[in-house]
């Protein structure tokens, strides 16, 4: 899961999807100034990590963040949070 988020483009895709669910892959090429095959590769990594889901709209494939994945990320990060930081939040 963390490996999938370790690339700046993939992290950016996740941030964009959190703001705009159901985003088509072609929209990311303009947003990140990379080629369609590169975006497809990044989306595949996110999908295989269970972080995003897809839905077909005609010929386009739209992506959304899996809410369960965000919940799991939150759980893991909370579990490894140092006690000093946990008390401050």
C-alpha positions, 0 to 999 in steps of 0.5 A, a space after each residue: 500500500 505504501 509502496 504504491 503511494 511512494 511515487 509523486 504522481 501516484 500520490 497526486 492521483 490519489 489527492 486528485 481522486 479524493 477531490 474529484 471521484 469518478 475521474 477518467 484516466 485521460 484527465 490525469 495526463 493533462 494534470 500531471 503532464 505525462 503520457 497516457 501509458 505512464 498514467 495507465 501504469 500508475 493507475 494499475 499500481 494503485 488498482 493492484 494495491 487496492 487503493 482505487 476502483 474503476 467504473 466504465 463509462 462508455 469507452 472511458 474508465 473512471 477511477 475513484 478512491 476506495 474508502 476502505 483503503 483510506 480507512 485502512 491507511 488511517 488505521 496503520 498510520 495511527 497505529 505507528 504514530 508516536 505517543 507524543 504526537 497522538 496526545 497532541 492530536 
